[in-house]
Every structure is written in C-alpha cells, then in structure tokens.
Amino acid sequence: MNILQNVVVKQVLTEKSKEELLEKYALNRIQLNKECDQLGFELKKLEKTKKFQPNSLKKHFEKEIHMRQEKIKLLEFQIDQLHMLPIGSELKEKEIQAIVEIKVGDRWDDVLAGKTIIIKDGIIDEIR
C-alpha cells in the first residue's frame, strides 16, 4: 500500500547558498519598496479623480502599503539572522509530499518518523 507523507527539505548553508539567499532577499526588498511607491502614486492619482470616497480609498491603500512594509521588516530580520548563522547550518526550506510504500511487518513508528532531504548547493546531499 502507498501513503502520502510530508518530507522536510533542508538546505545546508554554504558560502554560495548564503550569497544566493542574500541576493534573493535584497531583490524581494527592492520589489516591495517599488510596490509601496507605486501604491502611493496610485493613491494620489485616484484621490484627484474624486470618483471614490477618500477615507475608504486611503484606508485600503494604507493597508496594502502597511502589509508590504511588514514584509520588508521580516526580510530585514531574515537578512540579519542569515548573517549570524554559521556555514554548515541547516535551514528548513519547505515541505513536500512523497509517496511512501508500506507493507505488513513495517514498523509504524519508522513510517511516522518521516524523512528529510538535505540539499547542498542545489544538489541532494543526503536523505534521512
């Protein structure tokens, strides 16, 4: 019989992967800043048309801008944390589902224990 099981994918922090993550975070931060600027511009543009109620319009845009600012704060925190992590640390990247074959006689605790895939510089390094 086959069952679905969650598998944790972890990335080993290397100099290369650290640089890639820092670059990814920086690009995300730039994109979010651009979106905040664009939302501010759109708000001013829509306020001039006077087709919408100013209060509800402003609240909506401020909410969207605030959400992006929170994401920027989170990215900055992640960047700070990444600088503190030593090379060789394992970072949980995501969880995926895998099909696991079980049969009569298998130890249930071993099946429940789950699997972990370790990635090092984009290559599967280990399956635990």
VENGI-V812253 format. One record per residue. N is the residue number from 1. RES is the residue in one letter. OMEGA is omega in degrees with one decimal (NA if undefined). Layout:
n:N res:RES omega:OMEGA
n:N res:RES omega:OMEGA
//
This chain:
n:1 res:M omega:177.3
n:2 res:N omega:176.1
n:3 res:I omega:174.0
n:4 res:L omega:-179.8
n:5 res:Q omega:176.1
n:6 res:N omega:178.3
n:7 res:V omega:179.2
n:8 res:V omega:175.5
n:9 res:V omega:179.9
n:10 res:K omega:179.0
n:11 res:Q omega:175.9
n:12 res:V omega:-178.6
n:13 res:L omega:174.4
n:14 res:T omega:177.5
n:15 res:E omega:-178.7
n:16 res:K omega:-177.8
n:17 res:S omega:178.3
n:18 res:K omega:178.0
n:19 res:E omega:178.9
n:20 res:E omega:179.2
n:21 res:L omega:178.6
n:22 res:L omega:178.7
n:23 res:E omega:178.9
n:24 res:K omega:178.7
n:25 res:Y omega:-179.8
n:26 res:A omega:178.5
n:27 res:L omega:177.3
n:28 res:N omega:179.9
n:29 res:R omega:177.2
n:30 res:I omega:-179.8
n:31 res:Q omega:-179.9
n:32 res:L omega:176.1
n:33 res:N omega:177.2
n:34 res:K omega:179.4
n:35 res:E omega:177.6
n:36 res:C omega:179.2
n:37 res:D omega:-179.6
n:38 res:Q omega:178.4
n:39 res:L omega:177.2
n:40 res:G omega:178.1
n:41 res:F omega:-179.8
n:42 res:E omega:178.6
n:43 res:L omega:-179.7
n:44 res:K omega:179.8
n:45 res:K omega:-178.9
n:46 res:L omega:178.0
n:47 res:E omega:-179.5
n:48 res:K omega:-178.9
n:49 res:T omega:178.9
n:50 res:K omega:176.9
n:51 res:K omega:-176.7
n:52 res:F omega:176.1
n:53 res:Q omega:-175.6
n:54 res:P omega:-176.9
n:55 res:N omega:-177.9
n:56 res:S omega:178.6
n:57 res:L omega:-178.9
n:58 res:K omega:178.7
n:59 res:K omega:-179.3
n:60 res:H omega:-178.7
n:61 res:F omega:178.4
n:62 res:E omega:177.5
n:63 res:K omega:179.8
n:64 res:E omega:179.4
n:65 res:I omega:179.4
n:66 res:H omega:178.7
n:67 res:M omega:180.0
n:68 res:R omega:177.7
n:69 res:Q omega:175.8
n:70 res:E omega:177.4
n:71 res:K omega:177.3
n:72 res:I omega:177.8
n:73 res:K omega:178.7
n:74 res:L omega:178.1
n:75 res:L omega:179.2
n:76 res:E omega:176.3
n:77 res:F omega:179.8
n:78 res:Q omega:177.6
n:79 res:I omega:178.1
n:80 res:D omega:180.0
n:81 res:Q omega:-179.6
n:82 res:L omega:178.2
n:83 res:H omega:-177.9
n:84 res:M omega:-175.9
n:85 res:L omega:176.7
n:86 res:P omega:175.9
n:87 res:I omega:-177.9
n:88 res:G omega:177.3
n:89 res:S omega:177.6
n:90 res:E omega:179.5
n:91 res:L omega:176.1
n:92 res:K omega:-177.3
n:93 res:E omega:-179.8
n:94 res:K omega:172.9
n:95 res:E omega:176.8
n:96 res:I omega:176.8
n:97 res:Q omega:178.9
n:98 res:A omega:174.9
n:99 res:I omega:-178.9
n:100 res:V omega:178.7
n:101 res:E omega:175.3
n:102 res:I omega:178.8
n:103 res:K omega:179.3
n:104 res:V omega:179.4
n:105 res:G omega:177.6
n:106 res:D omega:176.0
n:107 res:R omega:-176.6
n:108 res:W omega:179.5
n:109 res:D omega:178.2
n:110 res:D omega:178.3
n:111 res:V omega:-179.4
n:112 res:L omega:-176.5
n:113 res:A omega:177.0
n:114 res:G omega:-178.1
n:115 res:K omega:175.7
n:116 res:T omega:176.3
n:117 res:I omega:-179.8
n:118 res:I omega:-179.1
n:119 res:I omega:176.8
n:120 res:K omega:-178.4
n:121 res:D omega:175.5
n:122 res:G omega:-178.7
n:123 res:I omega:177.7
n:124 res:I omega:-175.8
n:125 res:D omega:-174.5
n:126 res:E omega:171.7
n:127 res:I omega:-177.4
n:128 res:R omega:NA
//
